Amino acid sequence: MIDSITFQLSEGQFEMKKYNKLDGLRTQRGKGFLVSSQYCEQYAKEKKKEGIYFPVITFAKRKAIRDDFKEVLEIQFSLPKLIYGTNLFEVDINDLNKIYENLLSKLDEIGIKTSSEKLEKAILKKVDFSKVIKLPDYLGTADFVINKLLMFNYKFRSQFKIKEYSNGKGVCLSFYNTSQRYTIYDKFGEIYNLGYTNIEKKLTNDLKEGIKRKNALKFELSIQRKDSLEALLRRRINDKEKDFLLKDILKNELARDVLLDIFNEVFGQPALGLVCLSEMEENRLLAYLDKTKLTLAKQHKLYYWSRMTTKFGIAGTWEQLRLKCKGGSFATNKKEIALIIQELGKIDGYVPNLIEFLRAEHNTFNIIKPQISLEGL
């Protein structure tokens, strides 16, 4: 589904009332540009204290060299939080009219006038694709599962980061670069630490009372630049080149394909195979490989690199491979490992079951609605 978005209305698509509630001021200067912004600060804080979600709304005047000032309205908000008060639930195309209705109401509260028709033409700048997955009891709690996923701390051209909340109630891991961020986190842990809406307060209390267990993982891909977003969408939406709108992307199939691609990139077969083998005890691993139909040379190769994974983790293993191989031989050897693991077939063990379960949930992509009682989460 789509969680948070940032979209923009241009001049003529909105009207600022004389007495509005945009009381925050900010100025940005750079080489060849000036941006003067007003944003809703105090009113948003008051709503937060009342346990009510409110978007981040900014009215900006932008000027480039030799150009006149251009006025834009930028709105950053979580689609499910706008409707439900929490992004534990998810939205789809059937919620589009409700999204516009609620957003119009929020804008009117602070003195900004527009219409549903004009919101429909707002240009997307940033998008967060996400999926909440409920974990079965046999896989354990979300923080336990994330600690298992920490072994896959490798993604080409990305940095890796793990964050634990200050009171130990939750953990998340991220792969990120300048254009996107892929995050996996304990959804109930995040609500416990950062939730403030009335429904999130109830969920937090249920966690404290032991009524709820932390059994929800959230996978989120944030596309943080407009050019990167358009490049990603052009590959999947054939009839548009630029200026994508909310109705263009609020499709379950699109979100599923985007998230499944990034999941498979991070939890691909080579890394999965080496991590699984690395968890085996030495004698068990030797016996396991000996029972396979692999040649002795391939067994030795897998044994060596699985022991490297035990010692260094998957990121360190790929780095060791890169150090030992010159030029194009790194890619050649990595591909060879992938082919051997593919030949090896399914590996018995805990991690493959976890990864395959998560991959299957990505593929099924069942949207979680409030009609599904909170008792089911």
C-alpha positions as CSV (number, residue, x, y, z in Angstrom):
1,M,0.0,0.0,0.0
2,I,1.0,3.7,0.1
3,D,1.6,5.2,3.5
4,S,3.1,8.7,3.5
5,I,3.2,11.0,0.5
6,T,4.3,14.5,-0.2
7,F,2.4,16.3,-3.0
8,Q,2.3,19.9,-4.2
9,L,-0.4,22.3,-5.4
10,S,0.7,25.2,-7.6
11,E,-0.7,28.7,-7.9
12,G,-4.3,28.8,-8.8
13,Q,-5.0,25.4,-7.2
14,F,-5.5,26.8,-3.7
15,E,-6.4,30.0,-1.8
16,M,-4.9,31.3,1.4
17,K,-7.5,32.9,3.6
18,K,-6.5,36.2,5.3
19,Y,-6.7,34.8,8.8
20,N,-5.0,31.4,8.5
21,K,-3.1,29.3,11.0
22,L,0.3,29.2,9.3
23,D,2.4,30.7,12.1
24,G,5.8,29.1,11.5
25,L,8.4,30.8,9.4
26,R,11.5,29.4,7.6
27,T,13.9,30.8,5.0
28,Q,16.3,28.7,2.9
29,R,19.0,30.3,0.7
30,G,21.3,28.5,-1.7
31,K,23.2,29.1,-4.9
32,G,20.7,30.7,-7.3
33,F,17.5,30.2,-5.2
34,L,15.5,31.5,-2.3
35,V,12.6,29.8,-0.5
36,S,10.5,31.6,2.0
37,S,8.0,29.3,3.8
38,Q,5.1,29.5,6.3
39,Y,4.0,26.3,8.0
40,C,1.3,25.2,10.5
41,E,3.1,24.9,13.8
42,Q,1.1,25.7,16.9
43,Y,-2.3,24.3,15.7
44,A,-0.6,21.0,14.7
45,K,0.9,20.8,18.2
46,E,-2.5,21.4,19.8
47,K,-4.0,18.6,17.7
48,K,-1.2,16.2,18.7
49,K,-1.9,16.9,22.4
50,E,-5.5,16.1,21.7
51,G,-4.5,12.8,20.2
52,I,-5.5,13.8,16.6
53,Y,-3.3,13.3,13.6
54,F,-2.6,16.5,11.5
55,P,-0.5,16.7,8.2
56,V,2.6,18.8,7.7
57,I,1.4,21.8,5.6
58,T,3.8,24.4,4.1
59,F,3.1,27.4,2.0
60,A,6.3,28.3,0.1
61,K,7.4,31.2,-2.1
62,R,10.2,30.1,-4.3
63,K,12.5,32.2,-6.5
64,A,15.3,31.2,-8.8
65,I,17.8,33.6,-10.5
66,R,16.0,36.0,-12.9
67,D,12.6,34.4,-12.1
68,D,9.6,35.8,-10.2
69,F,8.4,34.2,-7.0
70,K,6.3,31.1,-7.4
71,E,3.8,30.1,-4.7
72,V,3.2,26.4,-3.9
73,L,1.4,24.5,-1.2
74,E,3.2,21.4,-0.1
75,I,1.4,18.7,2.0
76,Q,3.1,15.8,3.7
77,F,0.8,13.2,5.3
78,S,0.2,9.6,6.0
79,L,-2.9,8.3,4.1
80,P,-4.0,5.7,6.7
81,K,-3.3,8.0,9.7
82,L,-5.4,10.7,8.0
83,I,-8.4,8.3,7.8
84,Y,-7.8,5.9,10.8
85,G,-5.4,7.7,13.1
86,T,-2.8,4.9,12.7
87,N,-0.8,3.4,9.9
88,L,-1.2,0.0,11.4
89,F,-4.2,-0.1,9.0
90,E,-3.8,0.3,5.3
91,V,-5.6,2.1,2.4
92,D,-6.3,1.3,-1.2
93,I,-8.0,2.9,-4.2
94,N,-11.4,2.6,-2.6
95,D,-10.3,5.1,0.0
96,L,-9.4,7.8,-2.4
97,N,-12.5,10.0,-2.0
98,K,-12.3,9.6,1.8
99,I,-8.7,10.8,1.7
100,Y,-9.6,13.9,-0.3
101,E,-12.6,14.7,2.0
102,N,-10.5,14.4,5.2
103,L,-7.6,16.4,3.7
104,L,-10.0,19.2,2.6
105,S,-11.4,19.3,6.2
106,K,-7.9,19.7,7.6
107,L,-6.9,22.4,5.2
108,D,-10.2,24.3,5.9
109,E,-9.4,24.2,9.7
110,I,-6.3,26.2,9.1
111,G,-7.6,28.7,6.6
112,I,-6.7,27.1,3.2
113,K,-9.3,26.7,0.5
114,T,-9.2,24.2,-2.4
115,S,-11.3,21.4,-3.8
116,S,-11.2,17.7,-4.4
117,E,-10.8,18.3,-8.1
118,K,-7.7,20.3,-7.5
119,L,-6.3,17.9,-4.9
120,E,-6.6,15.2,-7.6
121,K,-4.2,17.1,-9.7
122,A,-1.6,17.6,-7.0
123,I,1.9,16.5,-8.2
124,L,3.6,13.7,-6.2
125,K,7.1,14.5,-4.9
126,K,7.8,11.7,-2.4
127,V,6.1,8.4,-1.7
128,D,6.5,5.7,1.0
129,F,5.4,2.2,-0.2
130,S,4.7,-0.1,2.7
131,K,3.3,-3.4,3.9
132,V,2.3,-4.5,7.4
133,I,2.7,-8.3,8.0
134,K,1.2,-10.2,10.9
135,L,3.6,-12.8,12.2
136,P,2.3,-16.2,13.3
137,D,3.1,-17.4,16.8
138,Y,5.7,-19.9,15.7
139,L,8.0,-17.2,14.2
140,G,8.1,-15.3,17.5
141,T,7.7,-11.5,18.1
142,A,8.7,-8.8,15.7
143,D,11.9,-7.7,17.5
144,F,13.1,-11.4,17.5
145,V,12.5,-11.7,13.8
146,I,14.3,-8.4,13.0
147,N,17.3,-9.7,15.0
148,K,17.3,-12.7,12.6
149,L,17.1,-10.4,9.6
150,L,20.1,-8.4,10.9
151,M,22.3,-11.2,9.4
152,F,21.4,-9.8,5.9
153,N,23.2,-6.5,6.5
154,Y,24.2,-6.1,2.9
155,K,22.6,-4.3,-0.1
156,F,24.7,-3.1,-3.0
157,R,25.3,0.7,-3.1
158,S,23.5,1.2,0.3
159,Q,24.5,1.9,3.9
160,F,23.1,-0.2,6.7
161,K,21.8,1.1,10.0
162,I,20.0,-0.4,13.0
163,K,18.1,1.6,15.6
164,E,16.8,0.6,19.0
165,Y,14.3,2.7,20.8
166,S,15.6,4.3,24.0
167,N,13.6,2.1,26.4
168,G,14.3,-1.1,24.5
169,K,10.7,-1.5,23.3
170,G,11.3,-1.9,19.6
171,V,14.0,-2.1,16.9
172,C,14.3,-1.3,13.2
173,L,16.9,-1.7,10.5
174,S,17.4,0.4,7.3
175,F,19.2,0.2,4.0
176,Y,19.6,3.7,2.6
177,N,21.3,6.0,0.1
178,T,20.6,9.5,-1.2
179,S,17.5,8.6,-3.1
180,Q,15.7,5.9,-1.1
181,R,15.4,4.2,2.2
182,Y,14.3,0.6,2.9
183,T,13.2,0.1,6.5
184,I,11.9,-3.0,8.4
185,Y,10.6,-2.3,11.8
186,D,8.5,-3.6,14.7
187,K,5.2,-1.8,14.1
188,F,3.8,-2.2,17.6
189,G,7.2,-1.2,19.1
190,E,7.1,2.0,17.0
191,I,3.5,2.7,18.3
192,Y,4.6,2.0,21.9
193,N,7.4,4.6,21.6
194,L,6.1,7.2,19.2
195,G,2.3,6.8,19.0
196,Y,0.2,9.7,20.2
197,T,-3.2,9.5,18.5
198,N,-6.1,8.2,20.6
199,I,-6.2,4.8,18.8
200,E,-2.4,4.5,19.2
201,K,-2.7,5.3,23.0
202,K,-5.2,2.4,23.3
203,L,-2.9,0.1,21.4
204,T,0.0,1.1,23.7
205,N,-2.1,0.4,26.8
206,D,-3.0,-3.0,25.4
207,L,0.7,-3.8,24.9
208,K,1.4,-2.8,28.5
209,E,-1.5,-4.9,29.8
210,G,-0.3,-7.9,27.7
211,I,-3.5,-7.9,25.7
212,K,-1.6,-7.4,22.5
213,R,1.7,-9.0,21.5
214,K,4.3,-7.4,19.2
215,N,3.5,-9.5,16.2
216,A,3.5,-7.0,13.3
217,L,6.4,-6.2,11.0
218,K,6.3,-3.2,8.7
219,F,8.3,-3.1,5.4
220,E,8.7,0.4,3.9
221,L,10.4,1.8,0.9
222,S,10.7,5.6,0.9
223,I,11.5,7.3,-2.4
224,Q,12.9,10.6,-1.3
225,R,13.5,12.5,-4.5
226,K,11.0,13.4,-7.2
227,D,13.3,12.3,-10.1
228,S,13.9,8.9,-8.5
229,L,10.2,8.5,-7.9
230,E,9.4,9.3,-11.5
231,A,12.1,6.9,-12.8
232,L,10.7,4.1,-10.7
233,L,7.1,4.8,-11.8
234,R,7.9,5.1,-15.5
235,R,9.2,1.6,-15.5
236,R,5.8,0.3,-14.2
237,I,3.2,2.8,-15.5
238,N,3.4,2.8,-19.3
239,D,1.0,5.7,-20.2
240,K,2.7,8.5,-18.2
241,E,6.2,10.1,-18.3
242,K,6.1,12.6,-15.4
243,D,3.9,14.5,-12.9
244,F,2.4,11.4,-11.3
245,L,-0.8,11.8,-9.2
246,L,-2.1,10.0,-6.2
247,K,-4.7,8.1,-8.3
248,D,-1.8,6.8,-10.5
249,I,-0.1,5.0,-7.7
250,L,-2.8,4.0,-5.2
251,K,-2.9,0.5,-6.7
252,N,-2.2,-2.7,-4.7
253,E,-0.4,-4.4,-7.6
254,L,2.0,-1.5,-8.0
255,A,2.9,-1.4,-4.3
256,R,3.2,-5.2,-4.2
257,D,5.6,-5.3,-7.2
258,V,7.8,-2.4,-5.8
259,L,8.1,-4.0,-2.4
260,L,8.6,-7.5,-3.6
261,D,11.4,-6.3,-5.9
262,I,13.3,-4.6,-3.0
263,F,12.6,-7.6,-0.7
264,N,14.1,-10.0,-3.2
265,E,17.1,-7.7,-3.8
266,V,18.0,-7.7,0.0
267,F,17.0,-11.3,0.8
268,G,18.3,-12.9,-2.4
269,Q,19.3,-16.5,-2.8
270,P,23.1,-16.1,-2.4
271,A,22.8,-14.3,0.9
272,L,20.0,-16.5,2.1
273,G,21.9,-19.7,1.3
274,L,25.2,-18.5,3.0
275,V,23.3,-17.3,6.1
276,C,21.5,-20.6,6.5
277,L,24.6,-22.7,6.1
278,S,26.5,-20.4,8.5
279,E,24.1,-21.2,11.3
280,M,24.9,-24.9,11.1
281,E,27.4,-26.4,13.5
282,E,30.7,-27.5,11.8
283,N,30.1,-31.3,11.9
284,R,26.5,-30.9,10.9
285,L,27.5,-28.7,8.0
286,L,30.1,-31.1,6.8
287,A,27.6,-34.0,7.0
288,Y,24.9,-31.9,5.3
289,L,27.1,-31.0,2.4
290,D,28.4,-34.5,2.1
291,K,24.8,-35.8,1.6
292,T,24.2,-33.4,-1.3
293,K,24.9,-34.2,-5.0
294,L,27.4,-31.3,-5.3
295,T,30.9,-32.0,-6.5
296,L,33.7,-32.0,-3.8
297,A,35.0,-28.7,-5.2
298,K,31.6,-27.1,-4.8
299,Q,31.2,-28.5,-1.3
300,H,34.6,-27.0,-0.3
301,K,33.6,-23.6,-1.8
302,L,30.3,-23.5,0.1
303,Y,31.9,-24.7,3.3
304,Y,34.5,-21.9,3.1
305,W,32.1,-19.1,2.4
306,S,29.5,-20.2,4.9
307,R,32.3,-20.2,7.6
308,M,33.2,-16.7,6.4
309,T,29.6,-15.7,6.9
310,T,29.6,-17.1,10.4
311,K,32.6,-15.0,11.2
312,F,31.9,-11.8,9.3
313,G,28.2,-11.8,8.5
314,I,27.0,-11.5,4.9
315,A,28.2,-7.9,4.4
316,G,31.7,-8.8,5.7
317,T,31.7,-11.9,3.5
318,W,31.0,-10.0,0.3
319,E,33.7,-7.5,1.3
320,Q,36.2,-10.4,1.9
321,L,35.3,-11.8,-1.6
322,R,35.8,-8.4,-3.1
323,L,39.3,-8.1,-1.5
324,K,40.3,-11.5,-2.7
325,C,39.0,-11.1,-6.2
326,K,40.3,-8.6,-8.7
327,G,38.4,-6.8,-11.4
328,G,35.4,-8.7,-12.8
329,S,36.2,-11.9,-10.9
330,F,34.2,-10.6,-7.9
331,A,31.0,-10.7,-9.9
332,T,32.0,-14.0,-11.4
333,N,32.6,-15.6,-8.1
334,K,29.5,-14.2,-6.5
335,K,27.4,-15.6,-9.4
336,E,29.1,-18.9,-9.0
337,I,28.1,-19.1,-5.4
338,A,24.5,-18.2,-6.3
339,L,24.5,-21.0,-8.9
340,I,25.9,-23.6,-6.4
341,I,23.3,-22.7,-3.8
342,Q,20.6,-22.9,-6.5
343,E,21.9,-26.3,-7.4
344,L,21.9,-27.2,-3.7
345,G,18.1,-26.7,-3.5
346,K,16.1,-26.0,-0.4
347,I,18.1,-25.8,2.8
348,D,16.5,-27.2,5.9
349,G,16.5,-24.7,8.7
350,Y,14.7,-21.9,10.4
351,V,15.8,-18.9,8.4
352,P,14.6,-20.1,5.0
353,N,11.1,-20.7,6.5
354,L,11.1,-17.1,7.8
355,I,12.2,-15.6,4.5
356,E,9.8,-17.7,2.5
357,F,6.9,-16.8,4.8
358,L,7.7,-13.0,4.4
359,R,8.1,-13.4,0.7
360,A,4.7,-15.1,0.4
361,E,3.1,-12.4,2.5
362,H,4.5,-9.8,0.1
363,N,3.2,-11.6,-2.8
364,T,-0.3,-12.2,-1.4
365,F,-0.5,-8.5,-0.2
366,N,-3.7,-8.7,1.8
367,I,-4.7,-5.1,2.8
368,I,-5.4,-4.7,6.6
369,K,-8.6,-2.8,7.2
370,P,-10.3,-1.7,10.4
371,Q,-13.0,-4.3,9.6
372,I,-10.4,-6.8,10.5
373,S,-10.7,-6.5,14.3
374,L,-7.7,-5.4,16.3
375,E,-8.1,-8.8,18.0
376,G,-6.5,-10.3,14.9
377,L,-3.3,-8.3,15.3
